[in-house]
Amino acid sequence: MAHLIEMIEGSSVAPDVIDQVNTVAKGYKKNLVFLDSNHTHDHVLAELEAYAPLTSVGSYCVVWDTGIEDLPVDFCANRPWGKGNNPKTAVWEYLRRLDSDGQTAADGVPIKFEIDKNIQHKLLITAATDGYLKRIK
Protein backbone atom coordinates (compact mmCIF):
# COMPACT_ATOMS: atom_id res chain seq x y z
CA MET A 1 0.00 0.00 0.00
CA ALA A 2 3.06 2.26 -0.07
CA HIS A 3 1.86 3.78 -3.35
CA LEU A 4 -1.15 5.18 -1.46
CA ILE A 5 0.99 7.09 1.04
CA GLU A 6 2.31 10.57 0.43
CA MET A 7 5.01 11.60 2.89
CA ILE A 8 5.08 15.18 4.14
CA GLU A 9 8.03 15.82 6.42
CA GLY A 10 8.16 18.54 9.05
CA SER A 11 6.42 19.66 12.20
CA SER A 12 2.71 18.92 12.05
CA VAL A 13 1.97 22.44 13.27
CA ALA A 14 4.33 24.27 10.89
CA PRO A 15 2.37 26.52 8.50
CA ASP A 16 4.02 25.04 5.39
CA VAL A 17 3.14 21.48 6.48
CA ILE A 18 -0.45 22.49 7.27
CA ASP A 19 -0.70 24.10 3.82
CA GLN A 20 0.65 20.95 2.13
CA VAL A 21 -1.81 18.71 4.00
CA ASN A 22 -4.70 21.02 3.13
CA THR A 23 -3.70 20.92 -0.54
CA VAL A 24 -3.63 17.11 -0.57
CA ALA A 25 -6.91 16.81 1.37
CA LYS A 26 -8.76 19.04 -1.12
CA GLY A 27 -8.41 16.24 -3.66
CA TYR A 28 -10.63 13.88 -1.65
CA LYS A 29 -14.33 13.77 -0.75
CA LYS A 30 -13.85 11.68 2.41
CA ASN A 31 -11.16 12.39 4.93
CA LEU A 32 -10.27 10.56 8.13
CA VAL A 33 -7.79 12.36 10.39
CA PHE A 34 -5.41 10.70 12.88
CA LEU A 35 -3.44 12.88 15.29
CA ASP A 36 -0.51 11.16 17.02
CA SER A 37 2.42 13.50 17.45
CA ASN A 38 3.77 15.54 20.34
CA HIS A 39 1.32 14.84 23.19
CA THR A 40 1.33 18.22 24.95
CA HIS A 41 -1.99 20.04 25.30
CA ASP A 42 -0.89 23.06 23.25
CA HIS A 43 0.56 20.99 20.41
CA VAL A 44 -2.49 18.73 20.10
CA LEU A 45 -4.83 21.72 20.32
CA ALA A 46 -2.92 23.37 17.46
CA GLU A 47 -3.19 20.14 15.44
CA LEU A 48 -6.93 19.94 16.11
CA GLU A 49 -7.44 23.50 14.95
CA ALA A 50 -5.39 22.83 11.81
CA TYR A 51 -6.58 19.35 10.82
CA ALA A 52 -9.96 18.56 12.41
CA PRO A 53 -11.69 20.84 9.86
CA LEU A 54 -10.49 18.46 7.12
CA THR A 55 -12.63 15.65 8.56
CA SER A 56 -15.61 14.73 6.38
CA VAL A 57 -19.15 14.67 7.79
CA GLY A 58 -19.71 11.17 9.20
CA SER A 59 -15.99 10.52 9.45
CA TYR A 60 -13.60 10.82 12.36
CA CYS A 61 -10.76 12.84 13.72
CA VAL A 62 -9.02 10.37 16.04
CA VAL A 63 -6.74 11.79 18.71
CA TRP A 64 -4.38 9.13 20.05
CA ASP A 65 -2.94 8.77 23.54
CA THR A 66 -5.72 10.62 25.29
CA GLY A 67 -5.38 7.98 28.01
CA ILE A 68 -2.42 9.92 29.39
CA GLU A 69 -4.96 11.95 31.39
CA ASP A 70 -6.07 8.77 33.16
CA LEU A 71 -2.58 7.61 34.20
CA PRO A 72 -1.02 8.20 37.63
CA VAL A 73 0.47 11.70 38.03
CA ASP A 74 4.09 10.46 38.04
CA PHE A 75 3.69 8.05 35.11
CA CYS A 76 5.01 10.51 32.50
CA ALA A 77 7.59 12.20 34.74
CA ASN A 78 10.27 12.15 32.02
CA ARG A 79 7.97 13.64 29.35
CA PRO A 80 6.77 17.18 28.64
CA TRP A 81 3.17 15.92 28.92
CA GLY A 82 1.19 14.34 31.74
CA LYS A 83 -1.99 14.70 33.75
CA GLY A 84 -3.59 18.07 32.89
CA ASN A 85 -1.36 18.59 29.83
CA ASN A 86 -2.11 15.97 27.19
CA PRO A 87 -4.22 15.04 24.15
CA LYS A 88 -7.42 14.51 26.15
CA THR A 89 -7.27 17.96 27.73
CA ALA A 90 -6.72 19.37 24.24
CA VAL A 91 -9.78 17.48 22.92
CA TRP A 92 -11.93 18.85 25.73
CA GLU A 93 -10.66 22.40 25.09
CA TYR A 94 -11.17 22.10 21.34
CA LEU A 95 -14.76 20.93 21.77
CA ARG A 96 -15.42 23.77 24.25
CA ARG A 97 -14.04 26.26 21.72
CA LEU A 98 -16.22 24.81 18.96
CA ASP A 99 -19.28 25.21 21.17
CA SER A 100 -18.47 28.80 22.10
CA ASP A 101 -16.61 30.24 19.10
CA GLY A 102 -17.37 27.81 16.26
CA GLN A 103 -15.12 26.99 13.34
CA THR A 104 -15.74 26.43 9.67
CA ALA A 105 -14.69 23.13 8.14
CA ALA A 106 -12.73 22.75 4.92
CA ASP A 107 -16.05 22.21 3.10
CA GLY A 108 -17.26 25.64 4.30
CA VAL A 109 -19.85 24.28 6.73
CA PRO A 110 -19.76 25.21 10.44
CA ILE A 111 -18.11 22.22 12.08
CA LYS A 112 -19.54 20.08 14.88
CA PHE A 113 -17.97 17.02 16.51
CA GLU A 114 -19.12 14.65 19.20
CA ILE A 115 -17.08 12.16 21.17
CA ASP A 116 -18.15 8.74 19.92
CA LYS A 117 -17.99 6.67 23.08
CA ASN A 118 -19.53 3.68 21.26
CA ILE A 119 -16.16 2.87 19.71
CA GLN A 120 -14.19 3.01 22.94
CA HIS A 121 -16.89 0.96 24.70
CA LYS A 122 -16.61 -1.77 22.05
CA LEU A 123 -12.85 -2.05 22.49
CA LEU A 124 -11.26 -3.97 25.32
CA ILE A 125 -8.28 -1.59 25.33
CA THR A 126 -7.85 1.75 23.58
CA ALA A 127 -5.27 4.53 23.59
CA ALA A 128 -7.93 7.04 22.55
CA THR A 129 -10.53 7.39 25.30
CA ASP A 130 -12.63 10.47 24.41
CA GLY A 131 -10.44 10.69 21.32
CA TYR A 132 -12.85 9.33 18.68
CA LEU A 133 -14.33 12.59 17.41
CA LYS A 134 -17.12 12.01 14.93
CA ARG A 135 -17.98 14.91 12.69
CA ILE A 136 -21.74 15.24 12.81
CA LYS A 137 -22.06 18.56 10.97
Number of C-alpha atoms within 10 A of each C-alpha: 4 6 5 6 7 9 8 12 8 11 12 21 19 12 12 13 15 17 13 12 18 16 11 10 17 13 9 10 11 14 19 18 18 17 19 15 16 16 24 19 22 17 17 27 23 16 21 24 16 18 23 28 25 28 26 23 21 14 18 25 24 24 27 22 20 24 18 24 18 13 12 11 12 9 12 13 11 8 9 12 18 23 20 15 18 24 35 28 20 25 23 15 15 20 18 12 13 17 13 9 8 14 17 13 20 17 14 9 12 13 22 19 23 15 20 16 14 9 14 17 11 9 8 6 9 16 13 19 24 24 29 24 24 21 23 13 13
